Amino acid sequence: MPVLDNATELVFDESDLPFEEECLRHPYQVKSWMRYIDHKSSSPKAVVNLVYERALKQLPGSYKLWYNYLKLRRRQVKEKCITDPVYEDVNNAFERALVFLHKMPRIWIDYCTFLVDQNKITRTRHVFDRALRALPLTQHRRVWPLYLKFVRSHNIPETAIRVYRRYMKLVPEDAEEFIDYLIKIGRLDEAASKLAEIVNRENFVSRKRKSKHELWHELCELIAKNPEKVTSLKVDAIIRGGLKRFTDMIGQLWCSLADYYIRGGHFEKARDIYEEAIQTVTTVRDFGQVFDAYAQFEESMISTLMESGGEMGKMNEDDDIDLELRLARFEHLMDRRPFLLSSVLLRQNPHNVNEWLKRVKLFEGKPQEVINTYTEAVQTVSIEKAVGKPHVMWVEFAKFYENNGQLTEARVILEKAVKVPFRTVDDLATVWCQFSEMEIRHENYDRALRLMQRATAMPPRKVQYYDKSEPVQMRIYRNLKVWSMYADLEESLGTFESTKAVYNRILDLKIASPQIIFNYGIFLEENKYYEEAFKAYERGVGMFKWPHVKDIWNTYLTKFIERYGGKKLERARDLFEQCLDSCPAKHAKPFYLLYVKLEEQYGLARHAMSIYERATTALPDDAKLEMFKLYIKKASELFGISHTREIYEKAIEVLPDNGAREMSLSYAELETKLGEIDRARAIYSHGSQMSDPRISKTFWKAWQDFEVHHGNEDTFREMLRIKRSVQAQFSTQVNFVSVQMLAAAAGQEAGNKAGDEMAKLEEVARKVAEEAKQDKPTKVQFVRSEEASSEMEALAKASHNPDEIILGEDDEDDEQEIEEVQLEQKAVPTEVFGGVGTDEQDGKLLGAKERLSRKRKK
């Protein structure tokens, strides 16, 4: 055991003997020394350090002992001044540890961190270098962040740059950090060179997630704003390379290049750059950026010149001339903006017809510029790639010459236009029509007719109109637009025969529209050729199908009736029969009405009635009701009211429930007017079977009013009984449908379980219906078996109707309702009773309501 001084001996006591003995027995076991150190942890620093030194003397290569010892020594000097000698003792301890543990990165990192806190720059740098030399390459990433942070924290730029250059060889992907540091310390030339290097590196991936485009912009901005400091790069070549590489958002690159020359004092060169930019950019956004920068540059130049002259107190003649030149240049730039913007849009798509037409308007008042623009447009625009209608450009070009009195040149333009292979036949037809209209405006009618004849001439061989493989010039002869204008010209300028030939040619080509048929018919009628007009209509109805032929038939039949009236009645009937044979039901109503009108005016009433009867079966359901009403009205006028009974009965049989219900009301009202009370009541009873009291309240209100005015207590009670029966019938039907739908949705298993229960429900409903017919009081109930499943109970509950009518209760409800309704009373002549005395003293009979009350009291 080493000799201890007096101060130290006082610290050691008898409790240390077991640990001392263990360390003597096992001097090379770390656990023994660690237990001894833990035991002495509360002792003075010198004692603990002495134990550590004794342990390390025995185990100099123990990482655990060295790490804990160095940690303890650093914690002991933490509160002391960095100039205290004990710091050097700790440094020596680190040096002694590194003799044995020079491959341990944690010891190096702790040593370097400790030296950084002591602000020993040179010694720290040397230790960092020793650590990098001693550690393997795979461990360098743990040291470099501390090293770089150390050099950045002190004003040693040259040392930091050299350290960063070494770091770049190991981690080149962190070049952005190096560039940021270079920019921070003002080494812009090297920063620009390094930035250009990473931009040109294809496999470089930014740690800051910047794209190559953003890096290019940073480079251009850096070199453009610092032309004097960045000398090792060719700025013009770099930025132009970026312009070729990044074709989108190049406005900023152009502005950066111009800014570079402006900062360098090369103003004319900067102006040339701006002019080149606005002549080459292809997007409106880039154009806006460059133009605004250009305008701001010109304004700043004018402002600078004026301020310099103001400071000097007087501007000389050269300065005045220079100022006027700059002002004129600025005004010229602003005036050119619409034209420059138009050029940008046309560079985006030179085949945009609308942009060419807008550009022509910009040169309004400059004929030569307009001609040049039109010429360039028709030469540039490709028909296959055109956006818009290319034929409009040709027509407007010709109109420009026409408006300026140069008709010959306009004809030349249109002659070229009719030979252009347009995409659609309609485009070429429009050009031919505009050509002809131009000749008409200048009263060259013969030339206009000849143009239409040329346009409609038959091609050398027959082609299909929609065959796009054939040029449009071969298919124009079947275009209806050209033929329509040709027909109009012939009507106005030609003879009857020539016009008729044109219309017949249109019909022969089978390209006519219904409007052409109408025009042809009107033309023939105006010239008193009525039969020819009817033949034209005949051809028209043969060319088209329903519903397109509807208007032609309507016009044909109307004009035929107006022309002949009843003179050719059989022929008119044949036409109507021909029309109605092929006419769909939904379009037949107006023709039936027209047919009926013909028979009423010129034919027989019997024929008219037969047509009405046909119409009531041929028309769709939504039109039958109205036709029945007309039928009944006309039958009443011609044959009397009694003849309408058969029609009413047929209507009630044929029409759906809503229509039949309305006809039942009308029929019952008719019988009531005729005094046939029993027949009316029977009609109400029949109509009630299709009238749900919850929905058809109007019907039941009408029947109730009828019974009030014409019935008695028994008939009123019968009406109420029928009402309950009908409501129960509709309720049962609705409930059955609901239960069936719910059972189907519940799945196959639930459906099987509910089968027996549904059979029981149907049986109950059948019994209710039979008892209702026999007028037996009963109550509709859904009987459930004890074995019914819970699913069936849920279905029955879901199908329960809260408005369910209870049949067969005591007649209290009937009596109450009869009491609420005031039945009309009619006086009975006294002769009927043959002298029998009356109940009242004044000789009047008691009403039905009073007699009913007397019976109840008895």
Beta strands, then each sheet from edge to edge (+ up, - down):
end
